[in-house]
Each structure stands twice: as C-alpha cells, then as structure tokens.
Amino acid sequence: MLEIDRIRERLLAERRALVAKVAEVDDNLRWLEANADQYEAQLQAENIVRALGNRLDDKGRAQLEAIGRALVRIASGEYGRCNTCGGDIPHEHLEQTPTMENCAPCADAARHQ
C-alpha cells in the first residue's frame, strides 16, 4: 500500500523549500543593491543575480506546479495513476519522483515523439 500521507508531506516540504529559495534570491539581490561599492560592479552583480534568479524562478515555478498537480491528484484519489494510460505507477517510482504523472512506458513514448 502506498503511503500517500507521507508522500504528501514530502511534497509540501519540497514546496516550502522552493518558496524559501526564491525568497533567498530576492534577499541576496537586495543586499547586492544596498552594498555595491561602484555602480559598474553593482550593475554587473545585479545582472548575474537576476539571470540566476530568473532560471531559479523558471525551474522553481515548474517544480511548484508539478507539486501542486501531485497534491491535487492525492486529494482526488488519482495519485499513482498514469495520466496517459490510466495504469498504476509503481510505488518505487513515486518514492523516487513523487511528482511523476506518467508511467515509464508512457513517459518514454512522449519523449520519443
């Protein structure tokens, strides 16, 4: 039997950690803005941090959306079933990747299209 509650708690914790990372990037950007000695150094540092923050936001946003979809599937009772074929996703796969939405054969087929 799949321990859905344990996986749900893991997903919620991962979501909290991602939100904290995004907040940390914002804090670091504010610190750079307040403490840069020269305008050029400040501008360069802001551009680097902003670029990193944008990548984190994109990756973080995608991961947050995947966690949200998994939590909705848990609440609806659909968690652990493939979105494509409706078959069961093996427990081991969900333990490794709790946001998994498709079984391995369907995920492989989608990658090869």
C-alpha positions in Angstrom: 0.0 0.0 0.0 1.3 3.4 -1.0 1.8 5.8 2.0 0.1 8.7 0.4 0.2 10.9 3.5 4.0 10.5 3.8 4.5 11.5 0.1 2.0 14.4 0.5 4.1 15.7 3.5 7.3 15.3 1.4 5.7 17.3 -1.5 4.6 20.1 0.9 8.0 20.3 2.4 9.6 20.5 -1.0 7.2 23.3 -2.0 8.1 25.2 1.2 11.9 24.8 0.4 11.4 26.1 -3.2 9.5 29.1 -2.0 12.3 29.8 0.5 14.9 29.6 -2.2 13.1 32.1 -4.3 12.8 34.4 -1.3 16.6 33.9 -0.6 17.4 35.0 -4.2 15.3 38.2 -3.7 17.1 38.9 -0.4 20.5 38.4 -2.0 19.6 40.8 -4.8 18.5 43.5 -2.3 21.8 43.0 -0.4 23.8 43.5 -3.5 21.9 46.6 -4.4 22.4 48.1 -1.0 26.1 47.2 -0.6 27.8 47.5 -4.1 30.7 49.9 -3.9 30.7 51.1 -7.5 27.9 51.5 -10.0 29.5 49.2 -12.6 30.2 46.5 -10.1 26.6 46.8 -8.8 25.1 46.6 -12.3 27.2 43.6 -13.1 26.3 41.8 -9.9 22.6 42.6 -10.4 22.6 41.2 -13.9 24.3 38.0 -12.8 22.0 37.5 -9.8 18.9 38.5 -11.9 19.8 35.9 -14.5 20.4 33.2 -11.9 17.1 34.2 -10.2 15.2 34.0 -13.5 16.5 30.5 -14.0 15.6 29.5 -10.5 12.2 31.1 -10.9 11.5 29.1 -14.1 12.8 25.9 -12.6 11.1 26.6 -9.3 7.9 27.6 -10.9 7.8 24.4 -12.9 8.6 22.3 -9.9 5.9 24.1 -7.8 3.3 23.5 -10.5 4.3 19.8 -10.6 4.0 19.6 -6.8 0.6 21.3 -6.9 -0.7 18.9 -9.5 0.5 15.9 -7.4 -1.2 17.3 -4.3 -4.5 17.7 -6.3 -4.1 14.1 -7.6 -3.6 13.0 -4.0 -6.7 14.9 -2.8 -8.8 13.5 -5.7 -7.6 9.9 -5.3 -6.0 9.8 -8.7 -2.4 9.9 -7.4 -0.3 7.0 -8.5 -2.2 6.5 -11.8 -0.7 7.4 -15.2 -2.3 10.5 -16.8 -1.9 9.0 -20.2 -2.9 5.3 -20.0 -4.5 5.2 -16.5 -2.3 2.4 -15.4 -0.6 2.2 -12.0 2.7 4.0 -11.5 5.0 1.7 -9.4 5.4 2.7 -5.8 9.2 2.7 -6.2 8.9 5.3 -9.0 6.7 7.5 -6.9 9.1 7.3 -3.9 11.9 8.4 -6.2 9.9 11.1 -8.0 6.7 12.0 -6.1 5.6 14.4 -8.9 5.6 11.6 -11.5 2.5 11.9 -13.7 3.0 9.1 -16.2 4.2 5.5 -16.0 7.7 4.9 -17.5 6.4 3.4 -20.9 4.1 6.5 -21.5 6.9 8.9 -20.4 9.3 7.2 -22.8 6.8 7.3 -25.6 6.2 11.0 -25.1 10.0 11.8 -25.1 10.4 10.0 -28.4 7.6 11.8 -30.2 
